[in-house]
Amino acid sequence: MLRMNRRDFFGWSSAALAAGFSLNAVDAKALAVGQSAPEEAPPTIFGGPPVLQSPSSEGITIFQGVRGISTGWVEYGTTKELGQRADTMRHGLLPLNGLVQRVRLENLKSDTTYFYRVGVAPIDFRGAYKITRHPDQFSPVYSFRTLSDSRKRAGFLVINDTHENMDTLRGLSGLLAAARTRHAEAKLPTSGPLFWNGDIFNDVRNDQQIAANVLTPPIASDVPGAELGYASSTPMCFVSGNHDVRGIHARSLDMFVDTPLGLRHAIIRHGPIAFIVLDTGEDKPDLAPGYARLGAFDVYRKRQAEWLEQALRDRSVRGARHRIVIQHIPMWGGGSCEGARTHWAKQLAEAKVTAVISGHTHQYAFTPAGADVPFAQLVGGGPAPESATLIEGGVDGEVLTLTVRGLDGKVRGVHEVKAPR
């Protein structure tokens, strides 16, 4: 995988920063008044493989990191000949960006394999009436499979609290590849989505940092298919953690992640599973010293409760054999989220949730359902290599199997949870 040099993170114009965006040194110079962009297009504009996000049975969003000012689109189809094209247009304008291109594919067929490639054209933007488009460049052809509501078996993967630990991310890349191979050998329809369950970041400081961590996290060189990246064929689903809402550029994160309907709480149906993604927000009170009263997470959690009341009535949720909650901060135990417990737990219990999967505490723990805990809770590990975990989920009929592995690949626990009746 191509990796962004972290020395390139720190070159942006004061004007761009004042506007709430940051650019690398070349792009900032290109957009500065009276400056010229490079006359030659870079040999490759691509900043690594594409990243799939926000999957459904009818659509998916494709992100492509880029190395300079450019515009992008996606060509796709059900065969390698492609034949269809999707552009992103807003207010009549096609995209122009120096870090990322994103395109949403819609009106796709459920449970169907699609092939795609990303097209990018470098743009020499010297002024409103002096714009040069360099020759188009194309990625290799990749493929993905849309989700299905009707399959009886399904798999999925969960990582959490990576906190920009490069050694941990490299180790997880190998675990993810091995898990997908196991899912294929088990003849699952697909290995399913990867949920990045919060705290990708320590705090969000600039846009280059976001692009590097979300679009091109490090992959170990000995991982089979490393050149394909981590999410060019199976989608990543972003789940917000408390550290992901910290930092001056936390509000820029939506440029690089996509979630259903643009919300960070969502329903994602995958085979017999309805994933209920919830955003637990900050782990400190809104009025905690040091945050300058810039958060309104208590109100945010209450609004999610109102949304949840309607979402749980949806046919895709009621028709699923398993309902699995994915949220960063646990519902119960040490380090849990009182607001989540207060506003959501009763509704979720009444909806007969099979389990909630969380992180945050940096310590793997499993709590079975009982008198005080109406549904099972699994908490993943932490950012250090010795505590990091991959949660490998699989559903076959009535049983949800959750296998937890350490970075060494050894199984740390296997938990079987039956669907409530």
N, C-alpha and C positions, 0 to 999 in steps of 0.2 A: 504494500500500500504506500502511496505517496504521502509524505508527512510534511506538515508545515513547520518551517524553522521558527522556533519561538522567538528568535531575535527579530523576526519580521513583525511581531505583535506590536511593537512600540514605535510606530511612525504614522501619526495622523495629524490632520490640520486642526487648528483651534476652532475654525469655523464649523468643521464637521462635528467636533466634540460639543460645541455650543448647541448644535441642532439635535444632539442626542444620538449621533451616529459616529462611528469611527472607521477609518480606512487605512490601508497600508500606505507606505510612503509614496509608492508609484501612483496609486489611485488618488491620493490627496493632491499630489502635484498636478495630475491631469485635470482635476476639477477646480484648482485654484485659478482665480481671475488672472489673465495675462500669461498663464503657463500653458505648455503644450504637452500632450500625451506622447508616449513613445511613438516614433514613426513606424516601427516594425511590430507586428503582432508577436506575442511570445510563441516559442515552438509548440508548446501545448498550453492551452488555456485551462485545462482540467486540473482541479486540485485533489484528485483522488476519485475512487468509484462513487457512484450515486448511493443515496440512502433513501430507502422506502419508509414512509410513515403513514399514520392515520388510515389503516386498512379497513375495508368493509367488503361485503359481498358484491358491491357495485362500483367500488372506486378505490383509489390509492393516490398518495401524494409522493412525488419524486423530487428529491433535493439533490442538487449538484454543486459541490464546492468549485469555485473558479479562482483564477490567479490574476484577474484584472478586470477592468470595466468591460462588460459584455452583455449580450442578450441571449436568451436560451429558449428551447422548446423541446418537446418529446415526440418521437415517432414510434408507433406501437401497432400491434396487431396480434392475432391468434396464431400467426405463423412467422417464421424468421424473415419473410418478405415484408413484414410490417404493414404498410399501406394506409395508416391513419396518422394524423398529426394533432397534437394538442398544444395550444399556446396559453399563456396567462396574460389576459388583457384587463386593465383597470382604467376606467375613465378614458378609454381610447388609446391608452399607452401600453406598449409592450415593455417587458422588463428591461431594466438597465441597472446593473449592480456589479460591484467589484469583488464580492465575497461568495455569493450564493445565487443560484437560479432555482426556482421551484415551480412545479407544474402539477396540477391536480388532474388525474384521469377519472372521468365519470362515465356513467351509463355502461359499465362493464357487465359481463355475464358472471353470475355466481359460479364458484367452484371451477374456474376455467384458467388454464395457463395462458399467459400473455408474454410476448416478447417485446422488448423496447430498447431504444438507444436514445441518448441525449444529444441534441445538437446545440452548439454554442458558437456564436460569432463575436470575436473581439471587436470592440468599438473604439476608434480613435476620436475622442470627443474634444475638439479644440474650441468650440463655441456653438452658439445656437444655430448658426448657418454654415458651420464647417465641421461636418461629421463624416468620418470615413468608416465604412464597414469592411473589416478584413474577411478573408475567405472563411467559410463555415468549417468548423471542426466537429468530429463526431466521436462519441464513446464507442466501445465495443457493444455488441448486442447482449443484453441480459434477459432474464425471464423471472416471472413471479406467478403465483397462483392466487386468485381472489379467494376470500373466505367463503365458507358455506354455512347455511343455517341448518342443513338437513343431515349432515354427517353424524354418525353415532359415536365416533372416536375422534379424539383430538389431542394435540400436545401444545405446550407453550413453555417459555423460558423466562426467568426473572433474575435480574441482577440489581444491586442497590448499593448506595453509599460508596461509590468509587472515588469521589472527592479528588479527581485529577491525579490519582496515583498511577503513574505510567506503568510501573512494574505489575501492579494488580490488573490493569487493563490488558496488558500483553498476556498475562496468565489466563485471564478470562476468555480471551480470543481463542485459545486452544480448547478450553472447556466447551465453548459454544459450538465449535466445529465438530467436536466429538459427540456432543449431545444431538446435533442435527443428523449425524451419521446413524446414531442409535435409533432415532425416530424414523429414519428412512428404512432401516433394517426391520423395524417393527411394523412397517407398511402403514404408517399413519399417512393420511392424505397429504399433510404438509407438517413441517416441524412447528408451525404456528408462530405467532408473534413473539417478539422479545420485548418484555416490559422492563424499561430502565426505571426502576422504582425509586426515584428521587436522589437528590444530592449528587448529581453529576459534577457539580462545582463546589468549591469552597465559598466563593462569592464571585459575582459576575462583574468583571472589571472592564472588559472591552469586547468588541464584536469579533475580533480575530480570535480571541480566546474561545468564544462560543463556537465559531466555525471549526476550530481545531479539535475541540472535545466532542462535539456532536457529529460532525461530518467525517473527520479523519482521526478517530482515536487509534492509538498504536496497536498493531497486530504483530504477534511474534512471527519471525521470519520463517519458522519451520511449520507454520500452520498450513495444512493443505488448502489451496484456493485463496491464499492471503491476498492475491492480486484482485480478488473480487470484492474486498472490503468486508464489513461486518453486517451490512443490511441492504445489499443490492438485489437480493433475491427473496429474503424473508424480512418482513417489516419490523422496525423498532417503534414501540409505543412509549412516548414520553409521559412519565408520571412526576408531577412537581414535588420537590422536597423543600424543606425549610431553607436550606442553603441556596437553592435555586431561585429564591426570591430576594436574595441579599445582593448588594452591590449596585453601583451607579448604573450599570448596563443591564440589570435584571429585566427591565422593561423592553429590551431589545430581543429577548429570547424568542419571542414569537416569530421573528424573521427566520429562525432556523429550526423550529419545531412546528408540527401541525397536529392538531387534535380534532376529533369530530366536532363539527359546528363551531370550531374555534374556541371551544370551552375546555377547561382542564378537568372537568368532570364529565364522564361519558359512559355510554353503553357500547360495548364491542362484542358482537355475537360471533362465535367461532365454534362450529359444529354443535355439540350438545352443551356448550358453555356460554353463559352470558357473563362477560366480565363487566363489573361495575367499578369504574375508575373514579376515585374521589380525591380531592385536593385538600389535604389537611393543613396547608399553609404554614405559618410560622409556629415555632414551638415556644415562643415567649408571648406575653400579653401585648396587646396593641399599644399600650401606654408604657411599655418597658423603656427605661432610660437608654439613650443611645440610638434609637430608631426615629427620633424626631417626628413621631406620630404620622409616619408615612404608610402605615398598614391599617387595614380594616378587616382583619381576618375573622373576627368573631361574626360580623355581619355576613361575610362571605360564606362561612360554614352554615349559617342559618338559611341563606339563600339556596345553598346546595340541598339542604333538607327539603325545601319546598320543591325543588326540581326532582329530588329523589322520590317524593311521594307520587309524582306523575310517571316518572321513568319506570318504577317498579310495576306499573300497570300495563306497560307496553307488552304487546304480544310476543316480541322477541325475547323478553325477559321471562314472562310467565311460561312460555313454551320451552324454555331451556331446562334440561335435567339438572344442571348444576349452575348455581349462581356464585361467582367467586369475586370477592372485593379485592381490589388492588389499591392500597393507599400507603403513603410513605410512613407516617407515624402510626404506631400500633394503636389498636382500640383499647387494649387492656394491658396492665402490668406496668413495670417501671418505665418511665419515659413515654408513657402513652399520652394521647391527645384527649383531654377532658371534653373539649368542644365537640369532637367527633363522637365520643361516647354519648354525650348529652343529646345531640341533634340527630344522630344517624342510627345508633345501635338498635333501638327498639324497632324501627322500620325494617331494618335489615333482618332482624330475627324473625319478624312476622312474615317476611318474604322467603323464609327458609333458605338462607344462605348456607352454602356448604362450608366455606372457609374465607378468612381474610388473610392476605399476604402483605407483609409490611417490612420495614427496615428500621433505620434511624438510630437504634440503640447500639449498633455495631457488634451485636452479640446474637448468634444464632440461638433460637429458642422456639419450642413448639408447645402450645397449650391446647389440649383436647377440649371439646365442648363439655360443659358441665352445668351445674346448677347456677353458678354465677357468670359463666361464659357461654352464651347461647349457641355459638358456633366456633369451630376450631380457628386458631390463630397461629400462623407461622411467620417468624421474624428472621430475615436474612442477616448475614454477617456484616463486617465493616470494611474500611478501605485498606487496611494493612494486609499484605499477602498472607500472613498467618491466620487472619480472621475472615477473609473474603470468602463468599460462597456463590455458587450457582444453584438456583432452584429449578429443577426440571419437573414440569407437571405433565400429567397424562390422565385422560379420562377414558375409561372403557366401561360402558354401562353405568351401573350404580356407584362405582368406586372412583374417587379421585386419588391418584397416587402422587405424592410429592417427595422427590428424591433430592436431598441436599448434599452437594459435593464441595469439598475444599479445593483450594487452588492446586493442590497436588493431584487432583482427580479422584481421591479416595472418598467413598461414601461416608458422610457424617451422620446421616439419618434417613430413614424411609418412613413416611407417614401415610397411612391409608385412611381416607375419610369417606364414609358413605353419604350419599345424597339424602338430606332429610326428607321425611314423608309428611 
